[in-house]
Amino acid sequence: MNTRLLLVGCGKMGSAMLEGWLARGLQASNVFIVEQTETAEKLEAQYGINGVPDIDHIREDFIPQVVLFAVKPQVLPDLIDSYKPLVRAETVFLSVAAGKTIDFFTSHLGEHARIVRAMPNTPAAVSRGMTVMCPTENVSIAQRDMCQTLLEAVGMVSWIEDESLMDAVTGLSGSGPAYIFHLVEAMAQAGEAAGLPADQAMTLARQTVVGAGFLLDASEESAATLRENVTSPGGTTAAALNVLMDPKTGLPELMTRAVAAARDRSKELAG
C-alpha cells in the first residue's frame, strides 16, 4: 500500500475507500485528494492527507501511480480534460464513475492513457462490495495489481476483458443490492399478510436475509446446497419453493427478466 494516489472526489464511495486504504496501511503522505476547499481541509485535518481544491494545487513533484475518479458521472465531463497532462506510462486512470465508458476516457485523455473502468456496488460503503474491473490493453500487470489492491479495500474484485459485459455486470451486481432490498420488502409484506404485525414482519425479513447472507459467506457450500439443507421433502420450505421455483412464474424467470431489463437500460444510457 505504498501507491502514490490521486483521489478525485471523496464522497460516500471515496470516503469508504479512503478509510479502507488507511486501515490497510496506505501512507497518508502518498495521497492527494481533490475536493472542495472545505472538504479538503477537513480531510487534511482528520487524516493528515494532502487535500487540494483542484489539480493545479498538487505538488509539481508528485507523480501519481493511480488517478482514481470517484466523482459523480455528470461532473466528470467538466473536469476530465484537466487531467490529460498526467498521462504517462507509469500512471493508470481508475474510474468508479457509473456509466462512463473507456471510450469516454480515451476521447478526453488520449489513446495512450492507461485506463481501468470499475463497477462497484453500494455495499462497498461497508467494505462488503462487489467490484468488476475492465482494463485497456496497455495496462500493465503491476498496474492491474495496484487497482485490485485499492478496490479490495471495500470488498471483492473480479475482472473482465470485454467491456461490453459491463452492461450485464450492471444488471447483476451493480443494481443487485436493490433487488435484495426489495426482497426484504416483499418478505415483510408477505409476513404481514400472513398475520404478523408490520414491525415484527420487517424485523424477521431483514434479519433472515442478513443472516442467510452471513451463512452463505461463511460456508464453503454452494447456494444450491445450502438451499437443499433447509428443505425437508414435503415440508414447509418445499411448499414455498414450489412457488418460487416455478419455471414459468417463479423467481428464476423473474430475475432473468429483471437483470436483462437493467442490462438493456445500461446499454441505452451508454448511448
N, C-alpha and C positions, 0 to 999 in steps of 0.2 A: 504493500500500500504506500509506496513512495512515489506514486504517479504525480506528475505536475499537472494540475487540473484547473481548467477554467469552467466554472459552472455559471451558465447564463439562465437566470431565473431561480428563485428559491421560495416557491410557494409550497403547497402541501406535498407534492411529489419531490421537489427539490430538497425540502427540509427532511423528509423521511430518508432520502438517500444520504444526505449530509450526516445525519445522526448515525446511520449505519456505517458509513465510512470511518467516522471518527472513533466509533466503538471498536472498529477493526484495526485501528492504529494508523490511519491516514494522518500524515503530518499537516497540521493547520497551516504551516508556513508554505506548503506546496500548493495551496488552494487560493484562487481568486474567485470571487463571486460578483457577478454583475447584477445589481438590483437597484431599486430606487434608493435615493440617498438615506432616508430614514431607516429603511430595512437593512441596508448595507451597514449602517452604523451600529444597529442592534446586533447583527450577526458578528461584527468585529468585536464588540464588547463582550458578547456571550461566549464566543468560541476562539477568539484571538485570530480570526481569519481575515484576510485582506478583502474588504468589501469596497467596491467601486461602483459609481453610477453608470458608467459606460466603458467601452473598450479602450477609449483614449486615455483613461486613467490607470491602465495597467502598466506596471514597471516595464521599461523597454527591454530589460534583460530577462524577463520572464517569458520563456518559450514553452507553451503548454504541450503536453503529450496527448491530452484529450481535451477537446472543447465539447462540453455537454449542454445541449439545448433542452431546457426544461421549462420553457415558456409556453403560453397558450398558443395554439396553432395560428390564430388570427393575428397575433402580434409578430410572428416570425418574418413575414414579408417586409416589414418596415425596418428590420434591423440586420437581416442576414447579410446584406452586401458589405456591411462594415467589417465583417469577419474574413473577407477574402484575403487581406494581407497575411493572415495566419496560415494560409495554405502552404504546406511543405510536407516533405516525405515523412518527417518524424511526428506529425500531428494528425490525429484521427478525429473526425467530427461525429459525435454520437448524439442522436436525436431521440427524445421520447415524446415529441410533439405528434399527437394523433393525426393521421391522415396526410402528413407531409411526406411525399414520396422521395426516393433517391433522385429522380429526375428534377424535382424542385431544387434540391441542394446543388446538384451539378450545374443547373442553369444559372445559379447565382454565384457559386464558388468556383466553377470551372471543372473540366473533366479530370484534372489531376488531383482533385480533392479526394481524400480517403474518408469514406462515409459509412457509418453503420446506422441503419434505421432500426429503432426498437419499439416494441409494443408491449408496455407493461399493463397490468390491470390494477384496480383500486386497492386490493389487499396489500399492495406494496407499501401502503401507508402504515401498516402494522408489521412490516417485514415478512409477509406471507404471500407475496405476489408471484405471478407467473409472467415472465417476460420472454418474448420471442424476438430475436435479432436477425437482421439480414445485412450482409456487408457488400460493398463493391469489391470487384476482383483485386484491386490494388491494396486492399487492407491486409497487412502482414499478420502472420500467426501471433506474433508478440502483441500487436495492436488488438487482435481479437481477444487475446487473453486478458489484456487490460480492461477492455469493455466488459467482458464477462465478470471479472472480479468486482468491478464497480457495481454492476446490476445485481450480482448475487448478494449484495448487502441488503437488498429488500425482497429476497425470495429466490425462486428457482429460475434458471435461464435455459432456453433452448434456441437452436439456430436453424434457419432455413437459408437455402442458397437462391431460391426462386422467389423474387419479391411479389409476384402475383399471388402467392399463397397468403400474403398478409391480410387479404380480404377474408379468407377463411379463418385466420388467426383472430381477426377482429370479431367475427361471428361467434367463435367458440370461447376463447379465454378473455378477449378484450371486453365484450359485452356480457360474458358469462356470469359475473357476480350478480348482475341484475336478475338473471334467471333464478339464482338461488334465493335471493331476497324475495322474489315473487312466490317461490315455492313455499317459503315460510308464511307469507300472507295467505296463500291458498290453504295450507295445512291448518292455520289458525281459524280461518273461516269455516273449514270443514269440521273442526273440533267444536266450534260454536254451534254449527248446525246440528251436531250430534248431541247437544245438550250442555256442553261446558260453558261456564262464564267466559266472556270475551277475554278478560285479562289473563285468566288461567290458560285458556286455549293458546294465546300468543306465547306465554311463557313456555308451555310444553313444546310448541312448534319450534321456537328459537333454540331451546336447549337440545332438542332432538337433532336438529341439523348441525349445531355446533359440535355436539358430542360425536355424531356419526363422522363428521369431518376429522376430528382428532383421531378417532379409531382408524379411519382409512389411512391417515398419515402415519400412524404408529405401526400399522400392520404391514407385513410383507405379502399378505394375501391379496388377490385381485378384488376389485369391486364386486365382480360376479360371485366370487366365493364368499365374501362377507355377506352378500345378499342371501345366498343359499343357507348360510349358517343361521340366519334369523328365521328362515322359513321352514316351518314344520308342515309336512304333507297334510293337506286337508284342514290346516289351521287358519287362524285369523289373518296372518300375514299373507298366506297363499290366496285367500279370498280377495284381499286388496290388490295383490299383484296381478290377479286375473284381469282386473280392470285396467291397471296401469300399463300392463304389457300386451294389451290387445293389439294385434298387428295393424288394425285399421284406425282405431281411435285412441290408442294408448300413448304413453309418454315417448317411446322411441320415434314414432311417426311425427308427433307434435314437435319434438325437439329438433328433428331433422328439418322440418319446415321453418322453425324459428331461426336456426343457425343459418340456413340458406337465405332467409329474408335479410338477416343482418349482413351477411356476406355481400349480397346483391346491392344493398343500400351503400355499403362501403365502396363498392365499385363506382356507383353513381356519384358519390360525393368526391371521389378522387378525379372525376372527370373523364 
